[in-house]
Amino acid sequence: MLIWKTGEWRELRGLPPADRGFLLGDGLFETLACFEGRVRRLDLHLARLTRSCRAFGLSLEAFDLGAALPLLTQSAGTDRLALRLSMSVGEGARGLLRPDPVTPVILLDASPLTPAPERVSLGLVDIRREASSMTTQHKTLSYVDNVMARQAAREQGFDMGLMLDARGRVSCADCASLIWSAGGQLKTPSLACAALPGTSRAHLLDTFEIEEVTADLSELERADAVFITNALMGVVPVERVGAESIGGDEALHRRLQQALA
């Protein structure tokens, strides 16, 4: 793992015990896919991180991601990388109030990018998302809802958790955006349903005619085809939503996946 310090990347030797990212989850992160030294849709990731920093009252220090890639590629032994960029608010005194001034800490880690699954199953979980929460509007270090959603889904025999918003509307999978096809129309949950503004979701919205909707679970279960999408997996078909099998659409899957290539 590398840390950005005094204008360069250095090997991380450890974090202070009072780091707010560790103690309070006070910070942000981005997960990125890198192929042969090129980070896919880096502009969208940095734009989202910049928006989140603005919302969190943080100043995003300029950092040179390209300088780190050769080091991480050598360490991982491959040029197909799953990158994790984490930004902690940094050290602070005990309590909720941040230090003044804030000195953010930027960390970068990499691991080999593993192949996406051919298909996944989604199981409904009890954990609900709230559209007004910072943890649903932004990718924060406070990720425990998503962690426990995955755990609950696995305990039910599903691959991933399907999460609804506080009003019972379809929101997202535990680590991915949702897209489905119904009667020839592509749809995705509106951000008003506490869906995270994912970068792959944003790219597909710019590429295809996709309607942002509010939908209940029964609409998803009746869909002609359902997909999950995120930065690392691309687009993956959903074969089952709870007890309901989903028919699928291989041609549509190829079109969506090619748009993210």
N, C-alpha and C positions, 0 to 999 in steps of 0.2 A: 504494500500500500504506500502511496506517495502523498506528501503534503505540500501545498503551495506556500512558499515562505520566501520573503525578500526577493520576489521576482523570479523564482525558479522552483522546480519540483525537487523534493528531497525525500529520501526514505523516511517513513514514519517510525519514530522511535518510541512512541507512546503519547497518550493524551493526558492532560492534567486531570486529577480527580474531580475538579470543580467544573469540568466542561459541561455546559448546559445542554448540548446535544445528547450527551450520555445520561445526564441526570433528569432532564425534563422533556427530552424529545424536541427541544427548541431548535429547529433547523429544517432544512429542505434537502431533497435529493432528486437526481435524475438517473434513469437507467438508459443506457445507449448501446446500440449495436455498432461494431466497428469491423469493417472488412478491408483487408489489405491497406491499412493505414488511413482509411476514410471512414469517418463517423457518419452514419446514415441519418439524414434529416437533422443535422446539427443545428441549423438555423431555427427550427421549430423548438428544439430542446432549450436552446439559449433564450429564445423569446419567452418561453414559459417560465424559465428560471428567473428571468429579469422581471416579469410580471409578479411572480411570487415574492421576490425580494422587495419589490415596491410595496406590496400588500403587507409584508412583515416588517416594514420600516427598516430594511437593511440596504446597505450599499454593496453592489456586486463588484468586487475587485476584478480587474482584467487579469485573465490567466491564459497561459499558452497551452492549450490542450494538445496541440500537435507535437510539442516538445516531449510530452510524456509517452506518446504512443510507441516509439521504438523501445523504450525501457520496459513498458508493460508487455509488448509483444515478445521480447526476449525472455522475460520472466515467465510468461504463460506458455511459451513454446509454440505459439500459433499466431497467425495474423487475423484470425476470426475471434473477436473478443466481445464479451459482455462487460461493459464498463459501468461502474457505479460511482457517480460524482455526488459526494455528500458535502453539505455546507452546514456547519454548526455555528451557532451564535458565539461560541467560545466560552472562555472562563467567566465566572461571575460569583458574587457572594451568595450565601445561602438566601433562599427566598425566591419570589416570583419576579421581582423587578430586575430588569436587565442592567448591566453595567453601563455607564456613560463615560466615554464612548464605547460602542460595541466593536469588538475586534473579531470578525468571523474567521473560522478555520475551514479551509477547503481541502477535502481529501479525495483521492482518486484510486480506485482499485479495479482490477481486471481479473477475469477468469475465462477459460475457453468457452466460446459460444456453443452450446449444445443444440442438436437438432430439435426443432419444434415437434410436438406430438402430431400424429396424423389426424386425430380427432380427440375431443374431450367430452366429458359428461358434466353437467351442472346440477348441483343440489341446492335447494333453497335453504338458507340459514336464517336464524332469528335476528342476527345483528342488522340493524337498520342504519341507513345513511341519512344525514341531515344536510340539506342544501346550504344552509347558512354557516355550517361548520368550516373552519379553516382546514381541517384535516380531510375534507372532501373536495374543497375547491383547489387545493394545492397538494403537491407530493411532499408531505412533511415527514420528519423523522418519527413522528408519533403514528406508527403504522400497525398498532396492535389490533384494531378492528379487522383489518385485512388478514393478519396472521391467524386470528381466532376463527375467521370465516373459513379459511382454508382448512384449519384443523377440524372444524365441525363438519365440513363437507366430506373430508376423508373418513371420518368416523361413520358417516352414513353410506360410504361406498362410492362416492363421487370423486371426480378429479379436482374440481374447483367449486368454490362457493358462489351461488347466485345471490346477489344482494338487492334488496328493495329499499326505497326511500322511506321516510317516516310516515308517509301517506299510503304506503303499500304499492307504489308504482315501481316498475322495473328500473333499476339503476345501472348495474354493471356486474361483471364477474369480479372475483376478489383481487385480481391483478390485471384486468384487461377490460377494454370497452366492448360493448355488444353491438352487433349489426345483424339485422334479419331481413328476409325477403318475404313479402306477403302480397299475392296477387300481382307480381311483377314490380312492386314498389319496394325500394330499399329504405329501411328505417333504422334509427338509432335513438336511444333515450336522450331527451333534452337535458341540458345542464341544470334545468330547474328540478330535475329528478335526482339531483345529487350525483350525477355522473361526472367523473373526473374528465377535464378537457385533455384527453390523451393526444399525443403527437401523431400517432398512426390514424386515429379517428379524425383529426384535423386534416391530414393529407387526403384521406378518402373522401371527406366532405367537399374538399376542393376539386376532386377528380370526378366524382359521380354525383348524380342527383339522389341525395339521401335526405329523407325527411326526418327532422328532429321532432320526436313525439313524446307524449305521456301515454304509457301503456300499462295495463295490468298483466299479471302473470299468465292469464288465459290466452292473451294475444300472442305472447311469446311461444306458448305451447302449441298454438295452432299455426305457427309460421311454416312456410314452405322450406325455408333453410335458415339456420342460425349460425353466426360466426362470432368468435372472439378475436380481438386484435390488440397487440401492443408492440412496443419497439423491438423486442427480442424475438418474439414468435412470428411476427407478421400476421397472417390471417389463418385461423385454424377452424375447421368445421366443428359444430357441436352436434353430437349424435343423439344426445338425450338430455331433456330438461325434466328433472325429477323422474316420474314414471312414464313420461311421454317421449316416445321415439320421434326424432326429427328426420325427415326424408333426405334432405341435402340437395345440393346443386353443384356438381363438379365444375361445370363450365363457369358459373358465377364465381366459384372459389378461385379458379385460375385467374379470372379477370381482376379480382380484388388483390390477389397475391402479387400478380405482375405489376400492379400499380404501386406497390410498396417496394418493389425490387430496386 
